[in-house]
């Protein structure tokens, strides 16, 4: 079972254009109701390339600085999940949730 705010190594290839590619850590952001009953999940890739974009959430995961890339949200099939790496901390989870509300409010 996968849960919201888990971090998995995810195979993102094949991609096109400016989409984040390769196998990399990603945060699951879809609600657990989706994660339990549907074969697809919504993820946000993580990167160690820090950019000053308003849609990036800074974090330290496994002692590495990086960002959660909310401007590259993707819906993927669970078969792309390689291995579970852990979970983001509560501060990061709240920052992700708040930024998503900000991004999608009408």
Kinemage of the C-alpha trace (Angstrom):
@kinemage 1
@onewidth
@group {chain A} dominant
@subgroup {mainchain}
@vectorlist {calphas} color= white
{ca unk a 1} P 0.000 0.000 0.000
{ca unk a 2} L 1.149 3.493 -0.790
{ca unk a 3} L 0.232 6.498 1.333
{ca unk a 4} L 0.119 10.226 0.825
{ca unk a 5} L 3.515 11.837 1.456
{ca unk a 6} L 5.426 8.574 1.012
{ca unk a 7} L 8.571 8.955 -1.065
{ca unk a 8} L 9.224 6.298 -3.703
{ca unk a 9} L 11.903 5.841 -6.302
{ca unk a 10} L 9.869 6.134 -9.512
{ca unk a 11} L 10.720 5.296 -13.106
{ca unk a 12} L 9.575 8.416 -14.993
{ca unk a 13} L 10.816 7.513 -18.488
{ca unk a 14} L 9.687 7.888 -21.170
{ca unk a 15} L 9.268 11.630 -21.184
{ca unk a 16} L 9.068 14.434 -23.713
{ca unk a 17} L 10.433 17.962 -23.837
{ca unk a 18} L 11.058 19.631 -20.479
{ca unk a 19} L 9.446 16.889 -18.373
{ca unk a 20} L 11.572 15.590 -15.504
{ca unk a 21} L 13.015 12.260 -16.544
{ca unk a 22} L 14.866 9.165 -15.326
{ca unk a 23} L 14.323 7.193 -12.141
{ca unk a 24} L 14.142 9.581 -9.208
{ca unk a 25} L 12.522 10.086 -5.818
{ca unk a 26} L 8.940 11.315 -5.938
{ca unk a 27} L 6.417 12.298 -3.282
{ca unk a 28} L 2.950 10.788 -3.500
{ca unk a 29} L 0.460 13.629 -3.225
{ca unk a 30} L -2.786 11.882 -4.150
{ca unk a 31} L -5.202 11.287 -1.259
{ca unk a 32} L -5.199 7.847 0.346
{ca unk a 33} L -8.746 7.186 -0.968
{ca unk a 34} L -7.293 7.270 -4.485
{ca unk a 35} L -4.152 5.393 -3.488
{ca unk a 36} L -6.197 2.519 -2.052
{ca unk a 37} L -8.731 1.971 -4.803
{ca unk a 38} L -7.226 3.134 -8.098
{ca unk a 39} L -4.184 1.776 -9.952
{ca unk a 40} L -2.870 5.276 -10.617
{ca unk a 41} L -1.436 7.837 -8.201
{ca unk a 42} L -0.465 11.492 -8.394
{ca unk a 43} L 3.197 12.242 -7.721
{ca unk a 44} L 5.532 15.212 -7.552
{ca unk a 45} L 9.166 14.571 -8.501
{ca unk a 46} L 12.022 15.624 -6.245
{ca unk a 47} L 15.212 17.254 -7.466
{ca unk a 48} L 18.535 18.299 -6.005
{ca unk a 49} L 18.735 21.223 -8.470
{ca unk a 50} L 17.467 24.114 -6.393
{ca unk a 51} L 15.578 26.748 -8.370
{ca unk a 52} L 13.901 29.845 -7.020
{ca unk a 53} L 10.429 28.994 -8.370
{ca unk a 54} L 7.274 29.618 -6.320
{ca unk a 55} L 6.061 26.080 -7.095
{ca unk a 56} L 9.071 24.358 -5.492
{ca unk a 57} L 9.046 23.186 -1.877
{ca unk a 58} L 12.447 22.973 -0.174
{ca unk a 59} L 13.222 19.866 1.842
{ca unk a 60} L 15.955 17.757 3.328
{ca unk a 61} L 15.399 14.065 2.672
{ca unk a 62} L 17.882 11.429 3.747
{ca unk a 63} L 20.351 14.223 4.584
{ca unk a 64} L 20.190 15.660 1.032
{ca unk a 65} L 18.898 19.141 0.230
{ca unk a 66} L 16.450 19.402 -2.605
{ca unk a 67} L 13.006 20.471 -3.686
{ca unk a 68} L 9.618 18.927 -4.367
{ca unk a 69} L 8.701 20.019 -7.898
{ca unk a 70} L 4.985 20.854 -7.802
{ca unk a 71} L 5.113 22.344 -11.312
{ca unk a 72} L 5.770 18.817 -12.674
{ca unk a 73} L 2.832 16.893 -11.161
{ca unk a 74} L 2.124 13.591 -12.903
{ca unk a 75} L -0.394 10.823 -12.693
{ca unk a 76} L 1.370 7.480 -12.998
{ca unk a 77} L 0.492 3.816 -12.807
{ca unk a 78} L 1.707 2.134 -9.628
{ca unk a 79} L 3.843 -0.224 -11.741
{ca unk a 80} L 6.293 2.710 -12.116
{ca unk a 81} L 7.077 2.522 -8.374
{ca unk a 82} L 10.515 0.982 -7.833
{ca unk a 83} L 11.063 1.056 -4.063
{ca unk a 84} L 9.829 2.968 -1.028
{ca unk a 85} L 12.438 5.362 0.363
{ca unk a 86} L 10.517 6.802 3.311
{ca unk a 87} L 8.172 9.700 3.949
{ca unk a 88} L 8.525 13.478 4.020
{ca unk a 89} L 8.323 15.115 7.431
{ca unk a 90} L 5.207 16.883 8.714
{ca unk a 91} L 6.546 20.381 7.992
{ca unk a 92} L 7.201 19.473 4.355
{ca unk a 93} L 3.833 17.689 4.035
{ca unk a 94} L 2.029 20.800 5.282
{ca unk a 95} L 4.042 23.057 2.938
{ca unk a 96} L 3.144 20.810 -0.025
{ca unk a 97} L -0.558 20.836 0.904
{ca unk a 98} L -0.624 24.604 1.373
{ca unk a 99} L 1.133 25.257 -1.947
{ca unk a 100} L -1.257 22.915 -3.805
{ca unk a 101} L -4.238 24.802 -2.351
{ca unk a 102} L -2.627 28.069 -3.443
{ca unk a 103} L -1.899 26.720 -6.934
{ca unk a 104} L -5.394 25.360 -7.605
{ca unk a 105} L -7.751 27.717 -5.791
{ca unk a 106} L -10.145 29.591 -8.012
